[in-house]
Amino acid sequence: MSDKAGLSIKGESIQSLYGSYLKQLFLVNRRYQRKLVWTVEEKRSFINSIVSGYPVPLVLLAEVSKVNDRKLEIIDGMQRMNAIMSFIDQEFDLDGQYFDLDTMADTKILKDNGVIKQKS
């Protein structure tokens, strides 16, 4: 049996995911994705797990392609993705510390252009 679509499992860095987020490549299918329900404390807990090097569940994405248009549909992990993106976007701190915008190229450019401001 031949499957032309295939299944590709690959790891992506948070920096790569953030780049896709900035390009607005993510699609949310409301037929099966619930609304954003995590509290700030739940987001902090998840970010703390990442920072501490603990294993975290995967984010599952499906590539959806149309002519000259590639999107990534979030199959599982919307709450986790939102926690990561909102932490990077300075929406909340972790133990009094905000994400350092100078650590990623995309966020440094946004900061240097005044699009986003580094909180301390």
C-alpha positions in Angstrom: 0.0 0.0 0.0 1.5 3.3 -1.1 0.8 6.5 0.9 2.0 9.5 -1.1 1.2 12.0 1.7 3.3 10.1 4.2 4.0 10.9 7.8 7.0 13.0 8.8 8.0 13.4 12.4 10.5 16.1 13.0 11.6 18.2 15.9 11.3 21.9 15.7 13.0 24.5 17.9 11.0 27.0 19.8 12.7 29.6 17.6 11.4 27.9 14.5 7.9 27.7 15.9 8.0 31.4 16.8 9.1 32.2 13.3 6.1 30.3 11.9 3.9 32.1 14.4 5.1 35.5 13.2 4.4 34.5 9.6 0.9 33.5 10.7 1.3 30.0 9.4 -0.7 28.3 12.2 -4.4 27.3 11.6 -6.7 26.5 14.5 -9.6 24.2 13.6 -12.5 25.1 16.0 -14.3 21.9 15.1 -12.0 20.0 17.5 -9.8 22.6 19.2 -11.1 24.0 22.5 -10.8 27.7 23.4 -7.7 28.9 25.3 -8.4 28.0 28.9 -5.0 27.9 30.6 -4.5 30.4 33.4 -1.3 32.4 33.7 -0.2 30.0 36.5 -0.7 27.0 34.2 1.3 28.7 31.5 4.1 29.5 34.0 4.2 25.9 35.1 4.5 24.7 31.5 7.3 27.2 30.7 9.0 26.3 33.9 9.0 22.6 32.7 10.7 23.7 29.5 13.3 25.9 31.2 14.0 23.1 33.7 14.6 20.6 30.9 11.7 18.3 31.8 10.1 16.3 29.0 6.9 18.0 27.7 4.2 16.6 25.4 4.7 17.1 21.7 2.9 19.7 19.7 1.3 17.9 16.7 1.0 19.9 13.5 -0.3 18.9 10.1 0.9 20.7 7.0 -2.0 22.0 4.9 -0.9 23.1 1.4 -2.9 24.9 -1.3 -1.5 26.6 -4.3 1.2 29.0 -3.1 -0.1 28.7 0.5 1.4 26.5 3.2 -0.2 26.5 6.6 0.3 24.4 9.7 -2.9 23.2 11.4 -2.5 22.6 15.1 -3.8 19.1 15.8 -2.8 18.9 19.5 -1.0 21.4 21.7 -2.8 24.7 21.2 -2.6 25.5 24.9 1.1 24.7 25.0 1.8 26.8 21.9 -0.1 29.7 23.3 1.9 29.5 26.6 5.2 29.6 24.6 4.2 32.4 22.3 2.7 34.5 25.0 5.8 34.1 27.2 8.0 35.2 24.4 5.7 38.1 23.6 6.2 39.4 27.2 2.6 38.7 28.3 3.8 37.1 31.6 6.9 36.5 33.6 8.5 33.4 35.1 9.7 34.0 38.7 9.9 37.7 38.0 11.9 37.2 34.8 10.6 37.9 31.3 11.8 36.2 28.1 15.0 37.8 27.0 14.2 39.2 23.5 17.9 39.4 22.6 18.2 35.6 22.6 16.3 35.0 19.3 16.9 36.8 16.0 13.2 37.3 15.3 12.5 38.8 18.8 15.6 41.0 18.7 14.5 42.5 15.3 11.0 43.1 16.7 12.5 44.8 19.8 15.0 46.9 17.8 12.1 48.0 15.5 10.0 49.0 18.5 7.3 46.4 17.7 7.7 44.7 21.1 9.3 46.1 24.3 11.5 44.1 26.6 10.0 43.9 30.1 12.3 43.5 33.1 
